[in-house]
Amino acid sequence: MDPRTTFDSATDLATALGEVGYLSDDALSTVTWLSLRLGRPLLMEGEPGTGKTALAEALAESMDLPLIRLQCYEGIDASQALYDWDFPRQILHVRALEASAGAPQDVQALEADLFDERFLLARPVLRALREAPAVLLIDEVDRADDEFEAFLLEVLSTWQVTIPELGTVAAATPPVVVLTSNRTRELHDALKRRCLYHWLEHPGIERELAIVRTRAPEVPEALAEQVVRAVHRIRDDRELLKPPGVAETLDWARALHELGTRTLDTATAAATLGVAVKYREDAERVKKALDELLTP
């Protein structure tokens, strides 16, 4: 299966994403379809909670491909993305040979046996190259450092890696690659040039309401609309440390529904605000403005 030919058009892709619960606008559908068609990685930047990670998950589900996730963090290096050797099993293997062997071991043969495929621990990037077609999600790449970016650039350019003990592993079909960034730092131009790029905004009121209808159909329409409008007014406060994302909107709507809430009032909003707002300073600001936020 070649992911490049899975969808005939951006409209077909948007329809398929919608069928698995991800509502995409025209711009996002188009750039995602082009990344598939051209076989290029897709780099998505935007505020946390705008649906960057969810897009990769929806792509994998809609194309019936495995999703392989590499979570980036400060200090991550190539070995943690590619492979490692299972040292405890290797040591046990050596001890087993020592206990059972009646004659001296051939050192070269022992080394070859120790660095056999069965002792290899494949990490996400190597798994994606081996298991392709697959969707490789490189999440929060902005948390990694410059050296890791250079490593990624090499892999994304050649779709192959070399394991000194085993040889070169190349992808028969390049994986579908989605990189996400919360833009805590600027990525290097070389990596950006390798990718197609999209800045993902928080959805508008109508699209976010449609997302709630799709992902949380049990929530009454009137309550869903109140929650969405309240979240949008919260996001308008540029002083917040972390505005609520779509995931928080869904969580808040579901939580209120579980409480049996039919109408979002000030007291209920204050009691459940921790579902949507995750910083104390933000919660204090929002609580002071709840009467205004909930005004129709």
Secondary structure, 3 states (H helix, E strand, C coil): CCHHHCCCCHHHHHHHHHHCCCCCCHHHHHHHHHHHHHCCCEEEEECCCCCHHHHHHHHHHHHCCCEEEEECCCCCCHHHHCEEECHHHHHHHHHHHHHHCCCCCCHHHHHHHHCCHHHEEECHHHHHHHHCCCEEEEECHHHCCHHHHHHHHHHHHHCEEEECCCEEEECCCCCEEEEEECCCCCCCHHHHHHCEEEEECCCCHHHHHHHHHHHCCCCCHHHHHHHHHHHHHHHCCCCCCCCCCHHHHHHHHHHHHHCCCCCCCHHHHHHHHHHCCCCHHHHHHHHHCHHHHCCC
